[in-house]
């Protein structure tokens, strides 16, 4: 599973191999560190259940979005290949 950056000049693609996968800016406690002001220390997590993937916002300050729709805090939402996922204003495409 890969989160392909839609802003390649500023951000790298994120390769996801293990679950749960945590994204945030607290380097020592997350699986992928996005060191940006708009990203919370523990921003979001991606989980896998059976053959489905889910995204959960971890009470982030600036929100987590799927296809430009904001997730409610701690709401687990299924994500599919092709979805646009944003952590605050940092956008990726799920591949």
HELIX and SHEET records of a PDB file:
HELIX    1   1 UNK A   27  UNK A   29  5                                   3    
SHEET    1   A 6 UNK A  14  UNK A  15  0                                        
SHEET    2   A 6 UNK A   2  UNK A   5 -1                                        
SHEET    3   A 6 UNK A  90  UNK A  94 -1                                        
SHEET    4   A 6 UNK A  84  UNK A  87 -1                                        
SHEET    5   A 6 UNK A  64  UNK A  66 -1                                        
SHEET    6   A 6 UNK A  69  UNK A  70 -1                                        
SHEET    1   B 5 UNK A  32  UNK A  33  0                                        
SHEET    2   B 5 UNK A  21  UNK A  24  1                                        
SHEET    3   B 5 UNK A  44  UNK A  49 -1                                        
SHEET    4   B 5 UNK A  52  UNK A  57 -1                                        
SHEET    5   B 5 UNK A  76  UNK A  79 -1                                        
END                                                                             
